[in-house]
Amino acid sequence: MGNVIAFWSPYHGQTGSSSNMVATAAVMAMDYVSHILTAHTHYGISMVENAFLRSWRGTGSGSASYSAQGIDSLETLARSKQLSSSVIKDYAVPVFSGSLDVLAGTQKPEEDLFLKMHEVTDSICQSARSAYDLTMIDVTSGTRNVLTNAVLESADIVVVSLNQNMALLREFFDHPPAVLEGKTFIIVLGQYDAGSRLTLTNIRRLFKTRIPMFAVPHNSGYMDACNEQKVVEFFLKRKHIQAAQPDYAFMQEIRRLTRGIYQSLAIDPNMYEKEA
């Protein structure tokens, strides 16, 4: 049985929750023997979809078959009690050597129609657990979205995206969001600046927290790769990166995060590492 991981931020904007998930999924698919599904619950195309699917979506016969893919199809099957682990992979798009599939977002004409999917979210998550080792879902920030709350409730672990904004950090640690009560979660600082005084070490010390905390440094090359649908190529070129190369620190932090997610799920990452 696999696990569902929600990537979420309590605050809107600048925490990099979507880009954090894209990087995590790509590196996990590259480094580990795990079959991963990525999805999102944004109304419209999110960074997850933009990074992996846009060029495929707009090409000839692909665009026709695309309409038969995605989260809307899973909702329809779930409502008719026909969704199972044996069919869920038929509605996702493989993008990374059989290790990573991407589920396209909704094409419903109205957001209210899409939000009703919260009624079958648990059923979809349960089927995904049976079909994939890891299912990563990028959800809308905040707590006012019923679909976000449904995914957070169903998730086995929540990756909480924050940033180096002292006001937001203080609010988070002084008044933890109620949706995280009783949940296993870790913290990721997105768009991280190692030159800031608010380093991971200083934040841990300042707020006296033992919550596992990681960083995804800002990286212009990576953000360009997301915009140009070259994420897979970006990471494959850096699979064997050396310490003297410019993106080494970025890759080290992403790999630290991927190991941290496995460990938070009580999984030994060494058991699933691919051979170099």
Secondary structure, 3 states (H helix, E strand, C coil): CCEEEEEECCCCCCCCHHHHHHHHHHHHHHHECCCEEEEECCCCCCHHHHHHCHHHHCCHHHHHHHCCCCHHHHHHHHHCCCCCHHHHHHHCEEEECCCEEECCCCCCCCHHHHHHHHHHHHHHHHHHHHHCCEEEEECCCCCCCHHHHHHHHHCCEEEEEECCCHHHHHHHHHCCCHHHCCCCEEEEEEEECCCCCCCHHHHHHHHCCCCCEEEEECCHHHHHHHHCCCHHHHHHCCCCCCCCCCCHHHHHHHHHHHHHHHHHCCCCHHHCECCC
